[in-house]
Amino acid sequence: MDTEALRKSLLSKFREVTADRLEKIGLALLALEKDPRAAAPAEDVARELHTMKGEARMLAMPRIGELAHACEDLLKASRDGRTSIGVATDLLLQACDLIGELLEELEAAERPSEATATLVEALTKAAGGGAAVATTGP
């Protein structure tokens, strides 16, 4: 198998696995929003984000890796009580939506993106305890 065929195969598998991860994250976030003290959903989200971040970085998908990293930081801030679960959940769901869009066009996940930069900034600001900037769309 040549290098390009291997890369395409890995990216195809990454797209499939990451889509499943996003679904698991979404369901866990909804459970966490209902019961912010529930440990299992928060641990599920943290595990899925961490794995996604590593896989994205290994496959040179910096935008997805960057978003997953910022999401991890926000989830930790929420668990530590530095930001509300409502703010965290809204932003984390927005990040999942954007990652899903990036999966549709993986080449976009390799390039700088204003939408990604804006959302990463909002995630980071919310993780620092500041007021979150609401973002929508790609």
N, C-alpha and C positions, 0 to 999 in steps of 0.2 A: 504494500500500500504506500503510495507516495505521500509526501508531506501535506500537500493540499487536500487530498482525499481524507487523510487522517484528521486534519483540522475541521473539514466540513462535517465529518462524522461526530467529532467531539462537540462541535457547536450545536448540531442537531440534538444530541443527547442533553447538552446543557439547557437548551431551550425547553425541552420536554420536562426535565427534572425541575428546573426553576419555575415553570408554570405550576407544577404540583406544589412546590414550596410556597409560592404566593397564595395558593388556595388554602393551604394549612395555616399560613400566617394570618390570613383574613379571618378564618374561623376562630383562631385562638384570640385574635384581637377583639372580636365580638364577645367572646366569653369573658375576656378580661375586662371589657367595658361594663359588663353586667355585674361582675364581682372583682373589683380592683385588687382585692387581697388574695385572690386565688393564685397560688404559686405555679401550678402546672401549666396554665396557658402562657404565662410570662416566660417560663423556661422553654416551652416549645418555640415561641417566637424568637427568643435569644439563640437557640440552637440552629434554627432554620436560617436566620440572618447571618450567623457566623459562618455556616457552611457555604451559603450563597456567596458571601464576600470572598472567601478563599477560592472557590471555584471560578468566580468571575475574574479575580486577579490572575489566576493561573492561565486562563484563556485570553488574557489581554482585553478584558471588557472593563476598562477603568470606570466608566460612568456607573455601571451596575455595582461594582465594588465600592465606589465612593458613596452611593446611596445606601447600600447595606451597612456600611461602617457608620454613617451618620444616624441611621435608624437604630443601630446597636447602642450608640451613645444616648439617644433620646429614650430608649427603653430603660436603660440603666438609670437615667435621671428620674424617670417616672417611678421606678421601683424604689429609688432612694428618697422619694417625696419632694424632689426639686422642681417638678412640673406636674400638672394635673393629668390624670389618666385620659380625660376627655380631649385635651390638647394633643397629647401623645398619640392617642388612637386616631384622631383625624389626620394628623400629619403622616403617621405610619401607613394608613390606608392610601393616602395620596401617593406616597412613595411606592407602594405596591402597584398602584395603577400605572405610574410612570415606568417602573421596571417592566411591567407587562407590555407597555408600548415599545420599550427598547428591545424586548425579545422579538417583537414582530419585525423589527429591522435591526438585526444585530450589528450591522455596520455602523449604525448611529450610536451604539453603545461603546464604540471605539473612539468616537470624536467628541470634542468639547461640545457642550450643549447649554444654552442659556436656561432652559427649563430645569435641567439637572442642577446647575449652579444655584438657581433661585431656591429650589426645594432643599438642597443641602444646606444652604444658608438658613432657611427657616427651621430645619431640623436642629441645626447646631445652636441657633439662637434659643429655641425652646429647651434644648438640653441644658443650656446655661442658666435657665431660670428666667430669661427675658420674655417679653411678649412675642408670641409667634406671629410670623407673617403668613397670612392665608395665601395659598397658591392654588391655581387650578389649571388644568390642561397641560399640554406638552411643552 
